[in-house]
């Protein structure tokens, strides 16, 4: 199966890492990225759309057809935001975009970058975890061929990429120690990208993808 993927958030650390794996992978034949600002990436497989308003992508519908995967890595930190603000930038934005893709591409697999500790009950004390939980739950109701909610913890950055967060750079030296000590929380950004490609190729046994699942998927041939 050849993958034609839409990647969002490619100007951020996670999206850039996923895009890097897609462009390098032989089973990915085409990649569309949609950004608010240019990514600076050029590749024969790559098409880029600059679009400022992700709350209204109806004008892009003709360009969003005929893709069979979406790797959604667009998001914001909850730090400093009230719940209604975070919900708008997380739940509302994601569901708007995903709803259009589900209508246009019935054969699509949708992979969403959520986070370790997400609250599927939507009732916990952590605001971000509740909002992420509702986002996951409602994405799983959309009529995609497959939907997978990725819950990475610490993602070790891919060498040479330009959007690695300063905080991640500062602690990356701990990775060789942390990986064996916290196998349920630590993986690499490369493994996240490869795991998403594997989900698009052949699916997975469950929709919630925790760190051990990410590692197992990434190791598939």
C-alpha positions as CSV (number, residue, x, y, z in Angstrom):
1,X,0.0,0.0,0.0
2,X,1.3,3.4,-1.0
3,X,0.5,6.2,1.5
4,X,-0.7,9.7,0.5
5,X,-0.5,11.6,3.7
6,X,-1.6,15.0,5.0
7,X,0.6,16.3,7.8
8,X,-0.4,19.2,10.0
9,X,1.9,21.1,12.4
10,X,5.0,20.6,10.3
11,X,6.5,23.8,11.6
12,X,6.5,22.4,15.1
13,X,8.8,19.9,16.6
14,X,6.5,16.8,16.4
15,X,5.0,17.6,13.0
16,X,8.5,18.3,11.6
17,X,9.7,14.9,12.9
18,X,6.7,13.1,11.4
19,X,7.2,14.9,8.1
20,X,10.9,13.9,8.1
21,X,9.9,10.2,8.4
22,X,7.3,10.4,5.7
23,X,9.7,11.9,3.2
24,X,12.3,9.3,3.9
25,X,9.9,6.3,3.9
26,X,9.6,4.2,0.6
27,X,5.9,3.5,1.2
28,X,4.9,7.1,1.4
29,X,4.5,8.4,-2.2
30,X,3.0,11.9,-1.5
31,X,2.8,14.3,1.4
32,X,0.7,17.4,1.7
33,X,1.5,19.8,4.6
34,X,-0.7,22.7,5.6
35,X,0.9,25.5,7.6
36,X,0.3,29.0,8.7
37,X,3.9,29.9,7.6
38,X,6.3,28.3,5.2
39,X,8.2,25.2,6.5
40,X,11.3,25.8,4.4
41,X,11.3,22.1,3.4
42,X,11.6,21.1,-0.3
43,X,11.2,17.5,-1.5
44,X,9.9,15.9,-4.7
45,X,7.1,14.1,-2.7
46,X,6.0,17.3,-0.9
47,X,3.3,19.8,-1.6
48,X,2.7,22.7,0.8
49,X,-0.3,24.9,1.4
50,X,-0.1,28.1,3.4
51,X,-3.4,28.7,5.1
52,X,-3.9,31.1,8.0
53,X,-7.2,30.1,9.4
54,X,-7.5,26.4,10.5
55,X,-11.0,27.1,11.9
56,X,-12.2,27.4,8.3
57,X,-10.6,25.1,5.7
58,X,-13.6,24.7,3.5
59,X,-11.9,26.7,0.7
60,X,-9.2,23.9,0.6
61,X,-11.6,21.0,0.1
62,X,-10.6,20.3,-3.5
63,X,-7.0,20.1,-2.5
64,X,-7.7,17.7,0.4
65,X,-9.2,14.9,-1.6
66,X,-7.6,11.6,-2.6
67,X,-5.4,11.2,0.5
68,X,-5.5,8.0,2.6
69,X,-3.7,9.2,5.8
70,X,-3.7,12.2,8.0
71,X,-1.0,12.7,10.7
72,X,-2.4,15.5,12.9
73,X,0.3,17.2,15.0
74,X,-1.1,20.7,15.2
75,X,-1.6,21.8,18.8
76,X,-0.8,24.2,21.6
77,X,0.3,24.0,25.2
78,X,-2.4,24.5,27.8
79,X,0.0,26.7,29.9
80,X,-1.5,30.1,30.6
81,X,-4.8,29.3,28.8
82,X,-8.3,29.1,30.3
83,X,-10.3,26.0,29.5
84,X,-12.5,27.6,26.9
85,X,-9.5,29.0,25.1
86,X,-7.7,25.7,25.2
87,X,-10.8,23.8,24.1
88,X,-11.2,26.1,21.0
89,X,-7.6,25.6,19.9
90,X,-7.5,21.9,20.6
91,X,-11.0,20.4,20.3
92,X,-12.8,22.8,18.0
93,X,-10.0,23.2,15.5
94,X,-9.2,19.5,15.4
95,X,-12.7,18.3,15.0
96,X,-13.4,20.9,12.2
97,X,-10.5,19.7,10.2
98,X,-11.0,16.0,10.8
99,X,-14.7,16.2,10.0
100,X,-14.0,17.6,6.6
101,X,-11.4,15.0,5.9
102,X,-13.7,12.2,7.0
103,X,-16.3,13.4,4.5
104,X,-13.9,13.8,1.6
105,X,-11.7,10.6,2.1
106,X,-13.6,7.5,3.2
107,X,-10.5,5.4,2.9
108,X,-8.4,7.6,5.3
109,X,-6.6,6.6,8.5
110,X,-6.4,9.5,11.0
111,X,-3.6,9.6,13.5
112,X,-3.9,12.2,16.2
113,X,-1.0,13.4,18.5
114,X,-2.6,13.5,22.0
115,X,-0.5,13.0,25.1
116,X,0.4,10.7,27.9
117,X,-2.1,11.1,30.7
118,X,-5.0,12.0,28.5
119,X,-8.4,11.5,30.4
120,X,-10.8,9.4,28.3
121,X,-13.5,9.8,31.0
122,X,-13.5,13.6,30.4
123,X,-14.1,14.1,34.2
124,X,-10.7,14.3,35.8
125,X,-9.2,17.3,37.5
126,X,-6.6,18.1,34.8
127,X,-8.1,20.6,32.3
128,X,-5.8,19.7,29.4
129,X,-6.3,15.9,29.9
130,X,-10.1,16.4,29.9
131,X,-10.1,18.4,26.7
132,X,-7.7,16.0,25.0
133,X,-9.9,13.1,26.2
134,X,-13.0,14.6,24.6
135,X,-11.0,15.3,21.4
136,X,-10.0,11.7,21.2
137,X,-13.4,10.4,22.0
138,X,-15.1,12.4,19.3
139,X,-12.5,11.7,16.7
140,X,-13.1,8.0,17.2
141,X,-16.8,8.6,16.3
142,X,-15.9,10.0,12.8
143,X,-16.2,7.6,9.8
144,X,-12.6,7.1,9.1
145,X,-11.2,3.8,7.9
146,X,-9.1,3.8,11.1
147,X,-8.5,6.3,13.9
148,X,-5.6,6.1,16.2
149,X,-4.9,8.4,19.2
150,X,-1.2,8.6,19.9
151,X,-0.2,9.3,23.5
152,X,3.5,9.9,23.6
153,X,5.3,11.1,26.7
154,X,8.9,12.3,26.2
155,X,9.9,12.2,22.6
156,X,13.7,12.2,22.0
157,X,14.3,14.6,19.1
158,X,15.6,13.7,15.7
159,X,19.1,15.0,15.0
160,X,19.4,17.8,12.5
161,X,15.8,19.1,12.6
162,X,15.3,22.8,13.3
163,X,12.1,23.0,15.4
164,X,13.2,21.0,18.4
165,X,12.0,22.8,21.6
166,X,14.7,24.4,23.7
167,X,13.4,22.5,26.8
168,X,13.8,19.2,25.0
169,X,17.3,20.1,23.9
170,X,18.2,20.9,27.5
171,X,17.1,17.4,28.8
172,X,17.9,15.3,25.8
173,X,21.2,14.1,27.4
174,X,19.1,12.1,29.9
175,X,17.5,10.0,27.2
176,X,19.9,7.0,27.4
177,X,19.2,6.8,31.2
178,X,15.5,7.6,31.0
179,X,14.5,5.1,28.3
180,X,15.3,1.9,30.3
181,X,14.0,3.4,33.5
182,X,10.7,4.7,32.1
183,X,9.8,2.5,29.1
184,X,6.1,3.5,29.3
185,X,6.9,7.2,28.9
186,X,10.0,7.6,26.7
187,X,10.3,7.0,23.0
188,X,11.9,8.8,20.0
189,X,10.3,11.2,17.6
190,X,11.4,8.9,14.8
191,X,9.4,6.1,16.4
192,X,6.3,8.2,16.5
193,X,6.6,9.0,12.8
194,X,7.3,5.4,11.9
195,X,4.4,4.1,14.1
196,X,2.0,6.4,12.3
197,X,3.1,5.2,8.9
198,X,2.6,1.6,10.1
199,X,-0.9,2.4,11.4
200,X,-1.8,3.8,7.9
201,X,-0.3,0.8,6.2
202,X,-1.8,-2.0,8.2
203,X,-3.7,-0.7,11.2
204,X,-3.4,-1.7,14.8
205,X,-5.2,-3.8,17.3
206,X,-6.5,-0.9,19.4
207,X,-7.2,2.8,18.9
208,X,-5.3,4.2,21.9
209,X,-1.6,4.1,21.1
210,X,0.6,4.4,24.3
211,X,4.4,4.6,24.3
212,X,4.9,0.8,24.3
213,X,2.6,0.5,21.3
214,X,4.5,3.3,19.5
215,X,7.8,1.4,20.0
216,X,6.2,-1.9,18.9
217,X,4.7,-0.3,15.7
218,X,7.9,1.4,14.8
219,X,9.8,-1.9,14.9
220,X,7.5,-3.5,12.3
221,X,9.3,-4.3,9.0
